[in-house]
Amino acid sequence: MIQREFTVPAKRRGFHLITREILAQLPDIGSLNPGVLHLFIKHTSASLCLNENADPTVRDDMEQFFTDLVPEGGQTFTHDTEGDDDMPAHIKASVLGSSISIPITEGRLNLGTWQGIYLCEHRNRGGSRTLVGTLWGEERQ
């Protein structure tokens, strides 16, 4: 079992494909077969998910959907210490979740053809994000 904590640089609000960044931080994936990557984000206003990795308009549409679902301003949230995007960001992160697990086969993430790992940034100025990647499995022969 291997565990690494690392930081992903700050990204603008939206849905960002970070599969390559994850692979760069966790080169030990290549030594496993079979195995599992469990990825966890240590924040309450950003989330992780799997989705389309080819067409960037999917990421734009995801952002628009969640903005429409939980709009900023207008609500009477009591938790607004850090601005109008504060509580909506927490709700979006709760809906999407803080972790994902992906199987590893022959030293590679066993993702579908069009799947990629998204960092979902729900704050207007969220800053860098800390992730924990935990790998477990058998060493490749």
C-alpha positions as CSV (number, residue, x, y, z in Angstrom):
1,M,0.0,0.0,0.0
2,I,1.3,3.4,-0.9
3,Q,-0.1,6.8,0.1
4,R,0.9,10.2,-1.2
5,E,-0.5,13.7,-0.3
6,F,0.0,16.3,-3.0
7,T,-1.2,19.7,-4.1
8,V,-2.9,20.6,-7.4
9,P,-2.3,24.3,-8.3
10,A,-5.2,26.7,-8.1
11,K,-7.7,26.6,-10.9
12,R,-10.5,28.9,-11.9
13,R,-14.1,28.0,-10.9
14,G,-15.3,25.1,-13.1
15,F,-14.6,21.5,-13.9
16,H,-11.0,20.6,-14.8
17,L,-9.6,17.4,-16.3
18,I,-6.7,16.5,-14.0
19,T,-6.0,12.8,-15.0
20,R,-2.4,13.6,-16.2
21,E,-1.7,15.6,-13.1
22,I,-2.7,12.6,-10.9
23,L,-0.6,10.2,-13.0
24,A,2.4,12.5,-12.6
25,Q,2.0,12.5,-8.9
26,L,1.5,8.8,-8.6
27,P,4.0,7.0,-10.8
28,D,3.7,3.9,-8.7
29,I,0.4,3.1,-10.5
30,G,2.6,1.6,-13.2
31,S,3.9,-1.1,-10.8
32,L,0.5,-2.6,-9.9
33,N,-1.7,-5.3,-11.4
34,P,-4.4,-5.6,-10.2
35,G,-4.8,-2.6,-7.9
36,V,-7.0,0.3,-6.9
37,L,-6.4,4.1,-6.7
38,H,-8.5,5.8,-4.1
39,L,-8.4,9.6,-4.5
40,F,-9.6,12.0,-1.8
41,I,-9.8,15.8,-1.8
42,K,-9.2,17.5,1.6
43,H,-11.6,20.4,1.0
44,T,-15.3,21.1,1.5
45,S,-15.8,23.5,-1.4
46,A,-14.3,21.4,-4.2
47,S,-15.0,17.9,-5.3
48,L,-13.9,15.0,-7.5
49,C,-15.7,13.1,-10.2
50,L,-15.3,11.0,-13.3
51,N,-16.6,12.2,-16.6
52,E,-16.0,13.0,-20.3
53,N,-12.3,13.5,-21.1
54,A,-12.5,14.5,-24.8
55,D,-14.9,17.3,-25.4
56,P,-14.3,20.4,-23.1
57,T,-17.9,21.6,-23.6
58,V,-19.0,18.8,-21.3
59,R,-17.0,20.6,-18.5
60,D,-18.6,23.9,-19.4
61,D,-22.1,22.3,-19.3
62,M,-21.4,20.7,-15.9
63,E,-20.4,24.0,-14.5
64,Q,-23.6,25.6,-15.9
65,F,-25.8,22.8,-14.5
66,F,-24.4,23.1,-11.0
67,T,-24.6,26.9,-11.1
68,D,-28.2,26.7,-12.1
69,L,-28.9,24.0,-9.4
70,V,-27.3,25.9,-6.6
71,P,-27.1,29.6,-7.6
72,E,-25.2,32.2,-5.7
73,G,-27.0,35.1,-3.9
74,G,-30.7,35.3,-3.5
75,Q,-30.9,32.5,-1.0
76,T,-31.0,33.1,2.7
77,F,-28.0,30.9,3.7
78,T,-26.7,31.8,7.1
79,H,-23.2,30.4,6.2
80,D,-21.8,33.2,4.0
81,T,-18.7,34.2,5.9
82,E,-16.5,33.9,2.8
83,G,-19.0,35.4,0.3
84,D,-22.0,34.5,-1.8
85,D,-20.2,31.4,-3.3
86,D,-19.4,30.0,0.2
87,M,-22.5,27.8,1.0
88,P,-23.3,27.0,-2.7
89,A,-19.7,25.6,-3.0
90,H,-20.3,23.4,0.1
91,I,-23.6,22.0,-1.3
92,K,-22.1,21.3,-4.7
93,A,-19.1,19.5,-3.1
94,S,-21.5,17.4,-1.0
95,V,-23.6,16.4,-4.0
96,L,-20.5,15.4,-6.1
97,G,-18.4,13.9,-3.3
98,S,-14.9,14.1,-1.9
99,S,-13.5,10.8,-3.3
100,I,-13.4,8.4,-6.2
101,S,-11.9,4.9,-6.6
102,I,-10.5,3.6,-9.9
103,P,-9.3,0.1,-10.7
104,I,-5.7,-0.4,-11.9
105,T,-5.1,-3.1,-14.5
106,E,-1.6,-3.9,-16.0
107,G,-0.2,-0.7,-14.4
108,R,-2.8,1.7,-15.9
109,L,-6.0,3.3,-14.6
110,N,-8.8,1.1,-15.9
111,L,-10.9,4.0,-17.1
112,G,-13.5,3.9,-19.9
113,T,-12.4,5.3,-23.3
114,W,-13.9,8.7,-22.6
115,Q,-13.4,8.9,-18.9
116,G,-11.2,11.3,-17.0
117,I,-10.7,12.6,-13.5
118,Y,-12.2,16.0,-12.8
119,L,-11.3,18.5,-10.1
120,C,-14.5,20.4,-9.6
121,E,-13.7,23.8,-8.3
122,H,-16.8,25.4,-6.8
123,R,-15.3,28.6,-5.4
124,N,-14.6,31.8,-7.4
125,R,-11.1,31.9,-5.8
126,G,-10.6,28.5,-4.2
127,G,-6.8,28.3,-4.2
128,S,-4.6,25.2,-4.5
129,R,-6.2,21.9,-3.5
130,T,-4.7,19.1,-1.5
131,L,-5.4,15.5,-2.6
132,V,-4.5,12.2,-1.0
133,G,-3.9,9.3,-3.4
134,T,-3.9,5.8,-1.9
135,L,-2.7,2.9,-4.0
136,W,-3.1,-0.7,-3.1
137,G,-2.6,-3.9,-5.1
138,E,-0.2,-6.5,-6.2
139,E,3.1,-5.8,-7.8
140,R,3.1,-6.5,-11.6
141,Q,5.0,-9.6,-12.7
